[in-house]
Amino acid sequence: MRARSTAHTLRRLISEGEFLPGAKLNEVVLAESLGVSRNTLREAFAMLAEERLVRRERNRGVFVASPSVEDIQDVYRARLSIEPAGLRFGSLLDARFLRNVVNSAQESAETGDLAAVALANQEFHRHIVAAHDSRWLNELMSRLLATMRLAFLDELVITPDFHVEYVEHNAKIARLVAEGQRDGAAGELEKQLRETLRTLSRQR
């Protein structure tokens, strides 16, 4: 159970951009900072390796993964399956919450806080999946967000304001949800996800 919690914490740190793709994870330092044993940390690493968020190299250690084109395509196929459905049918979808997240992202974009814009984008999409009211889907989304963050970190080297353009896309989705046009919101999201997939794939 402790290993699962540790894996969750590491997954969250990856999704927040705390670790760069290809970075070596120092077992001693991480175990101390997380307050867990090295055995627990190794178990957590094994879980993340199964999720392809880290990779083990014999006699060298554990490294943060760099998502391949195939990984990204797989992630977006999963997102296309669960996110539009969350907009169409999610019982916990909250239009006001989505609007507040968009407002926060817009304010961050205006002040040049690009890291906050990226986190707001994750929060927006995490809520859409949470609307399903499914623990299994929430856990899956955490894995998908972590993988996407690694992909976006590569993209951010080329285009630092990469997430800013999605603020207005998200604003449109939030507006459609507020107007009761949930199917239209889902269609807008599907379009956005497919376009982002094409953009990321071209850069690799």
N, C-alpha and C positions, 0 to 999 in steps of 0.2 A: 504493500500500500504506500509506503514511504517512497519507493522507487517511482511509482506512478505519479505521485505528487511532485517529485523532483523533475520527472520528464515533462509534466505540465508547465512547471516554472521555466524550464529551459526552452520549451516550445514557445512560451509567451515572450521570452527575451529575444528569441530568434525573430518572432513576428514583429517585434518592436525595433528591429534593426540593431540590436546590441552586439551581434556577432556578424562579421563579414564572411561572405563565401570564401572557402579555402582556409579560413583561420584555424589554427590549432587550438584545441580546448585543453587548457592546463588542468589536469585532474586534481592536483593538490590544491591549487588556488580555488577552483570551483567548489570542491568539497567543503573547504573552509568557509567560503563566502555563503554557501547555501546551508551550512550547518548540518551536513549529512556525512555519513561514512563514505570512504572511497568505494566500498562494495556496493552501496546503494547507488552511488553515482554511476558506476559501471553498468548496473542494471538499467538505469535510466538511459544511458547511452545506447544500450542494446535496443530499447524500445524505439528511440529516435532513429536508429540505424534501419530498423524495419520500415519506418515511415520515410526513409531516404532523406532525412534532414541532416544527418551526419554520416560520415563514412569512417570505418576503421582501417588503418594501415598497419600491417604487422611490423612490430618493432619500431614504429614511429609514433603511434598514438591515434587520437580521434580528431577529425577535422570537420568543420562545417561544410556541408555539401554545396555544390554549385549546380543548380537545376539545369538539366539538359532541355533541348527543345521538346523531346518526348515527354519529359516530366511536366513541362508547362502546358502542353497540349492536353495531357491527362488531367491536370488540375482544372483546366477550363472546361473540359467535358463534364467533370463532376459539378462545377459551379453552374453550368448551364442546365444541369438536371435539377438542382435543388434551390437555386436562388429565385428564378422566375416563378417557380411553384410557391415559394414563400410569399411573394407579392400577390399571387392570384388567390391563394387559399389559406395563408397563414392566419391562424385564429388570434395570435398575439401581436399582429402588425399594428404599430402605433405611429400614425401619421405625424403627430406632434413631435415625437421623439426624433423621427427622421428629419423633420424641419429644423429642430434644434441642432442636430449634428451638422446639417448643411450650413446653418448660420455660423456655427463655430468655425467650420472650415473656411468660410468666406472671410471671416475676421482674421484668421491666421494667414490666409493668402495675402490679404491687404497689408499685413505687417511683415510679410516675408518669412514667416515661421513655417518653412516647408516641412519640417519634421512633424509638426502638429497637423498640417494638412494631410499627410500620409496616414497618421494615426486616426484622424477623423474618418478618412475613407474606409479604413478597416472597420471602425465602429459602425459605420453605416451598413456595410455588407454583413457584418456579424449579426446585427439586429434583424436583417431580412431573413436570415436562416433561423435565428432564434424564434421567429414568428411561428415556425412549425411546432414549437413546444415539444421538441424531441432532444433528449440528452445525447443520443447517438449522433444526430446530425450536428449538434453543437460541437461535439468532440471532433467530428470530421472537419468541420469548418475551421477549427483551431489549427489542424494540420495543414489544411489548404492555405490558410493565411500565412503560416510560417514559411511554406514553400514559395508562395508568391512574394513575400517580403525579400527572400533571397534573390529571386529573379529581378525584383524592382531595384535592389541595391546595385546590381550591375547596370541597369538602365539609367539609374540616377547619376552614374559617373558621366554618362553622355548627355543626359537631359535632367539637370538638377530640379527643375520645376515640373517634372513628369506628372505628378498627381494633381497639379493645379487645374489642368483642363477637365478633370473629372468632377470638379466641384459643381459646375453648371449642369453636367449630365445628371448628377445626383439630385440637384435642385429640381430638375424637371421630373424625375421619378417621384420625389417627395410631393411635388405639387399634384401630380396625377393621382397619387394615393389619397391625398387630402380631398380631391374632387370626386373620389369614389371610382375613378377609372383604373382599377387594379389591373385589368388585362392590358390596358395601354401602357401602364408602368412596367409590367413584365416584358412587353415587347420592346420597350426602350432599353431595358437592362440587357436583354438578349443581344440587341444590336451593339451595345457598348462592350459587352464581354467578347463578342466575336472580333470587334475592331481592335481591342487591346491585345487579344491573342495574336492577331496578324502583326501588330506593331512589335511585340516582344520577339516573335519568331524571326522577324526580319533582322533583328539586331544580333542574332546568334549564328 
